[in-house]
Amino acid sequence: MKQIPKNVSPFSNEARNAYVKEHITTAILELLREKPIGEISVSELCELAGIGRASFYRNFESKEDIIREYVRQLFQEWTSQADKKENRPLSEWLGLMFAHFEKYRNFYGLLNERGLIYLLKDVITGLCGLKPGLPKVDAYAKAYAAYTLYGWVEVWFQRGMVDTAEEIAEMFRAQGL
């Protein structure tokens, strides 16, 4: 019996998914520089990324999910830096967060320009520990912290990111935070 060689990818499923995610992310960022997310089709995105539509839907439910995933990756880098020192004052912690935004100014500026800053909300509420099922007082306290922080971030973007991370941290410090 003659055996037919199989066409097997040298990548594991995890490596294939990482490859797909990286190429889709690069493609959507390139397209966002040209037009709003609503004008980007999944077909156009997949063509630029060099992947099939099935690969897109296997990894993401929407185009916005690509951005959310990328923001989470960037924030993992930030949290590893912020968590290095215990008992860090809130103002210092926030200074590091705004320094992170400054480091990735082009990306976050693009999100702001395209009206996608709201995609940061999930990451910020997650950082603050806001999740369903919390006791009432904890839920409201964490919501207050998360949405206050999100509001500061949103205003900073709307103002054109002109205030430095140090200035933001100092404003928090001056308010006793």
PyMOL commands that set and color helices and strands:
alter all, ss='L'
color gray80, all
select helices_A, chain A and resi 13-32+37-39+42-49+53-59+63-82+90-103+105-113+117-127+136-158+165-174
alter helices_A, ss='H'
color red, helices_A
deselect
rebuild
show_as cartoon
